[in-house]
């Protein structure tokens, strides 16, 4: 019998354990693999939709949905491509920005504990995040893929921002580094239509982006001090570091606070009051 997307999803779900996604073992748990509810939460989908996919009643998932499921199920690149084909889609082509987060990267982020960490693609779209990121910056789960693009958020003139509340930082340094990153990405991924459309959009809507792009501005992502103005605790001063992942062209954005500082107390208060586990966190994503 030919394999279907539904049977493949069930097989991949069954082979993952709660520990693989950073969750502590639970007594009395009968299922060895992930529950459908857990997969749905990780992938940013409804439980009903996951059920319909596995039962073959939903047969035309979008590329964004397949990418999110591949991240949640920690698929290897060949498995991810197989999932696309089972869904009747072409796998991501060479020359396009990858949205795949390898299993090793997911495990590494999970081991960072309760730090606010976001995983970004080469075009600076937020792919996955820890619960601590959501409580510090606001939950990105309800935002569209376009709204989760950091460059669009930084240069936007409208109300849509990646963070739900103000984040104070050195605007010039961040903007210069982001433009330089997109310029490099355009060379590395010349066939990516979404990337080209993003650059065209920003050049048309932001005079500052157009100026930086046209002047060839370059700049690195240095460690930066940022102040998150949180509605629950006020200002939280954080150090922000950008780590690159060789081989998969991802960026990990990590926020830390000085141990024993008032900012550490505020971040701990946010974690406790918002139910962030002290065990290694789950990594959330959304299509």
Secondary structure, 3 states (H helix, E strand, C coil): CCCCHHHHHHHHHHHCCHHHHCCCCCCCCCCCCCCHHHHHHHHCCCHHHHHHHHCCCCCCCCHHHHHHHHHHCCCCHHHHHHHHHHCCCCCCCCCCCCCCCCHHHHHHHHCCCCCEEEEECCCCEEEEEEHHHHHHHCCHHHCCCCCCEHHHHHHCCCCCCCCCCCEECCHHHHHHHHHHHHHHHHHHCCCCHHHHHHHHHHHHHCHHHHHHHHCCCCCCCCCEEEEEEECCCEEEEEEEEEEEECCCCEEEEEEECCCCCHHHHHHHHHHHHCCCCCCCCCEEECC
